[in-house]
Amino acid sequence: MRFLLAVIDTASNTATGDEGAAIDEFNDKLEANGHWIFACGIDSPSTASVIDNRLGAGSITDGPLLDSDEYMSGFWLINAESIEQAKELAVAGSKACNRKVEVRPLLR
């Protein structure tokens, strides 16, 4: 099964040197244990644009879909055998990056 582990923060690209090293170590463990698919940081919502071209509307709105103090600032895509295992990995990821992590199963 595949899961999204979303890193929740109030800013983007805020990891300290120690946090960056812990994230790298966590990534290495994910890869070594066959859980790794992909991971990266995401720029702040202020850089977002929402596109709505349903029925040819052609609407482009600068800014995020939702305005919130907390937002997804990065993510991991992982393989896990179960939601329980994904949650265990999210606990380790949260500790490594020192941020909240939200877990969601990916749909087929």
N, C-alpha and C positions, 0 to 999 in steps of 0.2 A: 504494500500500500504506500501511496505517496502523500506527503503532508507539507503544508506551508507552516513554517515557524516564523512569525512576524515579530520583529523587534520594535518595541514601543518606546518612544522617547519624546522629548519636548523640543529637540533640535536635531539636526543631521550632522554626521561626521564629528561626533563629540568624544569618541573613545580616547582615553588617555593611553600613554605608551604601555602601561601594564595591562590595561583592558585589551588593547590591540594584540599584545602577545598572548593573552589568554584566549582570545578569539581565534588566533592562528592555531594554537594548540588544539582547541575544540574542533576546528575545521579538519586538522590532520587526523584526529581520532574518528571523526565522521567518515572520512575517506578510507582510512585503514580498516574500518569495520563494515564497509559496504553501504553506509547510509547516505553518503554524499551524492547529491545531484548538482546543485548550484547554490551560490550565495552571493549577496552583494549588498552594499548600502544604497539608499535612495535619497535623492536630494529633497529639500524641504518642500512642503505643499505650496509655498509661494511661487515655485517654479512650474506648477502644474497648469494644465489647460484641460477643460472638459469639452469634449467634442460630442455633439448630438446631431447625427445625420439621418436619424430615423425619418422615413418618408421624404428624404431629400431636404430636411430642414436647414442643413448647413450652419448650425449654431456652433460657435466657438467662444467659450467663456474662459477668460484668464482667471486662474486661482483654483483652489481645490474643490472637489465635490462637496466635502463636509469641512466645516471650520471647527477646529478643536485644538486645545492646548497640547494634547498628546496625539501622536500619529505614528504610522509605520515609517521607521527610518532605515530599515534594512530587513533582509529576510534570508532564510535558508529554505531550500527545497530539499526534502530528505525522503529516503526510503525507510520504512519501519514495518515490522511484522504486525503491529496492532496500534490502536490509539494509546494503549497503556505504554508501549515502548516509545511512541512519539512524545508522550508527555514526559517520560523519563529523560529523553534527549532534550526536550525544551527546558526542563529544570537545569540540566547541565549548561545549556546555551545561555539561559538567563544568568546563571552564576558567572559564566565566562565574560559576557558583555556588560554585566552589571545593569541590566535593563529588564523591564517586563517583556515577556514573550507570549504571544498568542498562538495557539495551535489550531489548525484547521485541516481536515482531510481534503485532498483534491478529488474532484469528481472525475469520472472517466471521460 
